[in-house]
């Protein structure tokens, strides 16, 4: 794909600056750490024993997200993917 030339006078977006991305990641990881700390002190009414483990829902959510991405890539994509020449003029 051809990319348009970058206009030097064009104003950069918020996430085009590396320091802003770094700040966002610091805020994100700080929130994750604080939520894990809260998990130590918060009492949950669990049904199964493993729900009471430290960080269970954090690990469960991460694993579920990874499984969804893998399923989408290797199972769903081949089902819905079009042929390369599908949109070409005949």
C-alpha positions as CSV (number, residue, x, y, z in Angstrom):
1,X,0.0,0.0,0.0
2,X,1.2,3.5,-0.8
3,X,1.3,5.8,2.2
4,X,0.6,9.5,1.9
5,X,3.6,11.7,2.6
6,X,3.6,13.2,6.1
7,X,3.0,16.9,6.3
8,X,5.7,18.4,8.6
9,X,3.3,21.1,9.7
10,X,0.6,18.7,10.6
11,X,0.0,18.5,14.4
12,X,0.8,15.1,16.0
13,X,-2.0,13.2,17.6
14,X,-1.8,12.3,21.3
15,X,-0.5,8.8,20.9
16,X,2.1,9.7,18.2
17,X,4.4,10.9,20.9
18,X,6.3,8.1,22.6
19,X,6.3,9.8,26.0
20,X,2.5,9.9,26.0
21,X,2.3,6.1,25.2
22,X,4.8,5.5,28.0
23,X,2.7,7.6,30.4
24,X,-0.4,5.6,29.4
25,X,1.3,2.3,30.0
26,X,2.5,3.5,33.4
27,X,-1.0,4.5,34.4
28,X,-2.4,1.2,33.1
29,X,0.1,-1.0,34.9
30,X,-0.3,1.0,38.1
31,X,-4.1,0.4,37.9
32,X,-3.5,-3.3,37.4
33,X,-1.1,-3.4,40.4
34,X,-3.6,-1.6,42.6
35,X,-6.4,-3.9,41.6
36,X,-4.3,-6.9,42.5
37,X,-3.5,-5.4,45.9
38,X,-7.2,-4.8,46.5
39,X,-7.7,-8.5,45.7
40,X,-5.8,-9.3,48.8
41,X,-8.2,-7.5,51.1
42,X,-11.5,-8.0,49.4
43,X,-13.8,-10.8,50.6
44,X,-15.6,-12.7,47.9
45,X,-18.5,-15.0,48.3
46,X,-17.4,-17.8,46.1
47,X,-19.1,-20.9,44.8
48,X,-16.0,-22.9,43.9
49,X,-12.8,-23.1,45.8
50,X,-10.6,-21.8,43.0
51,X,-12.6,-18.5,42.8
52,X,-11.0,-17.6,46.1
53,X,-7.4,-17.9,44.9
54,X,-5.4,-14.7,44.7
55,X,-5.6,-13.2,41.2
56,X,-8.0,-15.9,39.9
57,X,-10.2,-13.5,37.9
58,X,-7.2,-11.7,36.5
59,X,-5.6,-14.9,35.2
60,X,-9.0,-16.2,34.0
61,X,-9.7,-13.0,32.1
62,X,-6.2,-13.1,30.5
63,X,-6.5,-16.7,29.5
64,X,-10.0,-16.2,28.1
65,X,-8.8,-13.3,26.0
66,X,-5.9,-15.2,24.6
67,X,-8.1,-18.2,23.7
68,X,-10.6,-15.9,22.0
69,X,-7.8,-14.3,19.9
70,X,-6.4,-17.8,18.9
71,X,-9.9,-19.1,18.0
72,X,-10.6,-16.0,15.9
73,X,-7.3,-16.3,14.1
74,X,-7.2,-20.0,13.4
75,X,-10.9,-21.0,13.3
76,X,-13.1,-18.0,12.5
77,X,-10.8,-16.3,10.0
78,X,-10.6,-19.2,7.5
79,X,-14.4,-19.5,7.6
80,X,-15.1,-15.8,6.7
81,X,-12.1,-15.0,4.6
82,X,-12.7,-14.1,1.0
83,X,-10.5,-15.2,-2.0
84,X,-7.8,-12.8,-2.9
85,X,-9.4,-11.9,-6.2
86,X,-12.9,-11.5,-4.8
87,X,-13.2,-7.8,-5.3
88,X,-11.1,-7.5,-8.5
89,X,-12.9,-6.5,-11.7
90,X,-13.4,-9.3,-14.1
